[in-house]
Amino acid sequence: MSEEIKLLKGNEAIAHAAIRYGTDGYFGYPITPQSEIMETLMAEMPWETTGMVVLQAESEVAAINMVYGGAGTGKRVMTSSSSPGISLKLEGISYIAGAELPCLIVNVMRGGPGLGTIQPSQADYFQTVKGGGHGDYRLITLAPSSVQEMADFTELGFDLAFKYSNPSMILADGIVGQMMEKVVLPPARPRKTDEEISTESPWAARGKTTGRKPNIITSLELDAAAMEENNLRFQAKYRKIEENEVRYEEFMCDDAEYLLIAFGSSARICQKAVETARAEGMKLGLLRPITLWPFPTKAIAGYAGRVKGMLSVELNAGQMVEDVRLAVEGKVKVEHYGRLGGIIFTPDEILAALKEKLIN
Amino acid sequence: MELNEIIRPENLVHGKPRLMNDNPMHYCPGCSHGVIHKLIAEVIDEMGMEEKTVGVSPVGCAVFAYNYLDIDWIEAAHGRAPAVATAVKRLNPDKMVFTYQGDGDLAAIGTAETIHAANRGENIVIVFVNNAIYGMTGGQMAPTTLEGMPTSTTPYGRNIELNGYPLKIGELLAKVEGTCLVTRQSVHTAAAVRKAKKTLRKAFENSMNKKGTSVVEFVSTCASGWKMTPDKSNKWMEENMFPFYPLGDLKNKEEGTGI
């Protein structure tokens, strides 16, 4: 398959990108608003072309544990779900992080808590970047704001996961998952051969070849001193990721007097708000964190002495705003604006909130 | 004849399997796990599958199975071993994949994963150690605990009204289309050990011949959890466990029984 331009839903883009990336396996369970990912994979039948395994599991719990098993053999494996399903996967995600396995997890967020709604939301920010599952672990978290990024981050998520032997998450929402846009799909690359996998991941449980010690995939260590060593190793890795992998995008920030901070689909709406404000003569800019963990703390801190105020615009009750406040260390006023339960704000509502909370 | 003359390699009639290492076992005296580990090690070695085998260990007493058998292992979350094994086998069809699970892991918290892996006919072996109690956590009630049997969470014995019935998960798995062999074995006598090994080998062969899921249940003792001597445990198992969990094949597609 060569490079191709298509009109796709965000969810469909992830499926196509996964096949083209040379993903070995997808394990999922249906839940709105992300079911098109598995539906597209099943319709494409990649097991007949690339040899990719696609399996509908009996639950989200089973699906994430299939990912754990597949990743334990060094394969490129992924799962996807939406908020309530991700809650179910958290046990497995913690095990994957604890065993330092690379994999890709997609969360197309919907409104909660509980069964909530099937409408879009960004209320799983805390769950994703602050932990969610048990123990001191981190997920490399990518927040796409376009269908193109749904495809691009499938590749980037896998690459970062394998670079650091750590799970990656695409934290999308129902808007990006369901909306249709033009997307450039990259040329297909072949799946790794068994020999390549054994060389790339010598730690993988693939059958004990003569002369080596058994490979054991586990997160268990009953000796507290050894378990602390494990944790210190994880933390050192996390610091390295924080140093090297922060990604963000700035839009009209150079001369900005006020700054909107927004990720994912909220950032798309904020972009329109910035354009409207500029047309009115207001110097407004937008900083869009692309990696939510590692968070662009330094970039945001850099604006603390330059702008009069920051508004964290999120489809939740105020989650990322805490990280923005931590970044600026009280040097500038930071407020939050959000809509809840699946309601999406308009650019005008954002500007009204900005004026009410920060300017007037 | 002096003792020194007897203790010679050529006189050895019973040895430790090549795939078992020298790590001291954490299992209690009289526990069935050690013998079952040994059988698995022997079968893998005799099949020449050391380099192609991936074991999936559970949460429970056998959580450290990976410390004793020198093969590659993945340690699963509680109850999830069949889901883990599903992916290992699907992504690596040339590998020989088995799970090793206790009654709490397989028949309580992992019931869904077990039933569905079996129903998909995954080409894996499920080794199921049923000693009717939670050993690792200190002797609590298991789904397979017999009626009237005392445990730390049923101190006055399992009460059907309060705790429900003991679960015959083997019979349930025999009814599932995807299983090719569901068998109940024990390792309490030399004869039983020999028979169990033969069955275990058949199960592993089934998995490589794409026959579907094989479940080998071992009705086992837990001397510590049952608070009995090893010898008394064996007798108690024969008198109480075997009548409720009768030994033999529950389903054998190849022989056309139990279908």
Contacts between the chains, C-beta under 8 A, distances in Angstrom:
chain1	res1	chain2	res2	distance
A	24	B	91	5.6
A	25	B	87	6.4
A	25	B	90	6.9
A	25	B	91	5.2
A	27	B	87	6.4
A	53	B	87	7.8
A	53	B	90	4.9
A	53	B	91	5.7
A	55	B	86	7.4
A	55	B	87	7.7
A	55	B	90	6.5
A	57	B	83	6.9
A	57	B	116	7.7
A	58	B	112	5.7
A	58	B	113	7.2
A	58	B	116	3.9
A	59	B	112	6.1
A	61	B	80	7.0
A	61	B	83	7.6
A	61	B	112	7.6
A	61	B	113	7.6
A	62	B	80	7.1
A	62	B	83	4.1
A	62	B	86	7.8
A	62	B	112	6.9
A	62	B	113	5.4
A	62	B	116	6.8
A	63	B	83	7.7
A	65	B	76	6.7
A	65	B	77	6.3
A	65	B	80	3.9
A	65	B	83	3.9
A	65	B	84	5.2
A	65	B	87	7.9
A	65	B	113	7.2
A	66	B	83	5.1
A	66	B	84	6.9
A	66	B	86	5.7
A	66	B	87	3.8
A	67	B	87	7.0
A	68	B	74	7.6
A	68	B	76	7.4
A	68	B	77	7.5
A	68	B	80	7.6
A	68	B	84	5.8
A	68	B	87	7.8
A	69	B	56	7.1
A	69	B	74	6.0
A	69	B	76	7.5
A	69	B	83	6.9
A	69	B	84	3.4
A	69	B	85	6.5
A	69	B	86	7.0
A	69	B	87	3.8
A	69	B	88	4.7
A	70	B	87	4.0
A	70	B	88	7.0
A	70	B	90	7.9
A	70	B	91	5.0
A	72	B	74	4.3
A	72	B	84	7.4
A	72	B	88	7.1
A	73	B	54	7.0
A	73	B	74	7.9
A	73	B	87	7.9
A	73	B	88	5.6
A	73	B	91	6.0
A	73	B	92	5.6
A	73	B	95	7.9
A	75	B	91	4.8
A	75	B	92	7.8
A	77	B	87	6.9
A	77	B	91	7.3
A	91	B	77	5.9
A	92	B	77	6.4
A	92	B	80	7.3
A	95	B	77	5.2
A	99	B	75	8.0
A	194	B	92	7.9
A	205	B	54	5.2
A	205	B	72	3.9
A	205	B	73	6.2
A	205	B	74	5.1
A	205	B	88	7.6
A	206	B	54	7.1
A	206	B	72	6.4
A	206	B	92	6.8
A	206	B	95	7.2
A	207	B	50	7.7
A	207	B	51	4.8
A	207	B	52	4.5
A	207	B	53	6.0
A	207	B	54	6.3
A	207	B	71	7.7
A	207	B	72	5.7
A	207	B	95	5.8
A	208	B	50	6.2
A	208	B	51	6.2
A	208	B	53	7.6
A	208	B	70	6.6
A	208	B	71	5.2
A	208	B	72	4.9
A	209	B	51	5.2
A	210	B	51	6.7
A	213	B	70	7.9
A	214	B	66	7.0
A	214	B	69	7.9
A	214	B	70	5.3
A	214	B	71	5.8
A	214	B	72	5.5
A	214	B	73	6.5
A	215	B	72	4.7
A	215	B	73	7.7
A	216	B	66	4.8
A	216	B	72	7.3
A	216	B	73	4.9
A	216	B	74	7.8
A	216	B	75	6.9
A	217	B	73	7.0
A	217	B	74	4.3
A	217	B	75	6.5
A	218	B	66	6.9
A	218	B	73	7.6
A	218	B	74	7.6
A	218	B	75	3.7
A	219	B	75	7.4
A	220	B	63	6.6
A	220	B	75	5.9
